[in-house]
Amino acid sequence: MSAFATAATAAISAFHGVFGESATYTRGSGSVVVTAIRVDRDIETEVMDGVFRRSVEKTYIIKKTDLVISSSLIIPARSDTITVGGTVYRYSRNYEDLIDTGEYQILVEEVV
């Protein structure tokens, strides 16, 4: 493990404690409360055939060890949802496995 990876791993809990927000990660009928760090926010408005569609995408970082549903560690999958402050987001396109820090970076889209 590199010196950066060692330092980053040691700071993960502090990062989540300071920058994280409570979220509920759901798969099917199972769910778990996690601490998620919001990385960025993109708001896009699209016009298709004269119809406006508002799309809100966000990226969250979640510790892998927090994603335990029904006693099993899970990896992000399509149709999983994250609820933050009453707003529901669906796992949309991809996630990144942050190997050195033991986290997933997950792209989600608001369910409207």
N, C-alpha and C positions, 0 to 999 in steps of 0.2 A: 504494500500500500504506500502511495506517495505521501510526502509530507503534507501536501495540500489536502489529500483525501483524509488523512488522520485528523487534521485540524477541522475540516468541514464536518466530519462525523461527530467530533466532540461538541460542535456548536449547534447541531441539529435541534436538540431539545430546546435550547435557548431561542433559536429562530422561531420555532413553532409557538413557544410561549409568548413571544413578543408580537410577532406578525400574524399568527394564526387566528382563525375564527372557527367557531363550532359549526360543524356540518354533519348532516346525516347521509351516509352512503348507503344506497339501497340496491339490492339485486333480488328481483322477484318478491317473495314475501319476507325475506330477511333483510336486516339493516344493522348498521353499527354507527355510533357517534364517533367522529374523527375530528382532528384539528387540521384545517386546510389553510395553506398560505395562498392567497390570490396573487398571481404573478402579473397579469395584465388584463386589459379589457378591450374588446373590439366591438364596436356597434356598426352594423352595416344595414343600409336600407336598399332594397332592390326593387326595381320596377320590372314586372313581367306581364305583358299583355294588359297594361294599364292598371295593374293591381300592385299596391305597395305592400311589401312584406318586410317587417322589422325583424332583424336577426341579431341576437346578442350572444356573443361567444366570450368565454372566459377560460383562463388556464389556472389550474390549482395544483399545488404540490402537496402530496399526502404521503406520510410514512408508510412503507410497505407493511410494517408490523401492526399498523392500525387496521388494516383491511382484513379483518377476521369475521366471517359470517358463518354461523352454524359450526363453530369450532374448526373452520378451514381457512387458511390464508387464500385470498383470491387475487387475481389480477384484473385490471379494468377490462370490461367487455361491453359490446354494444347493448343498448337498452338499460344499462345501469344508470342510476340517477344520483345526483348530489343535491341536497336541499340546504340552502344557506339563507338564513333570515326570512324564511317563508317562500323563497323563490326556488323553483325546481329547475335543475339543469340536467340534461341528458348527455351521457358520454356520446360524443359525436364521431370523430374521425380517427383519432390516434392518441397514444400515450407514449411517453418516453421513459425508459427505465434508467433512472439516475443511479447507476451501479455504485459509484463511490460513496454516495450518501444514504443509500438504502431507501430511496423514495421513488414515487411515480410522479411524473408531471403529466396531468390529464387535461385535455381540451374538451370543454363541454359547451352545449348550446342550450339557451333558455327554452323551456317548454312553454309554448303559448297556445 
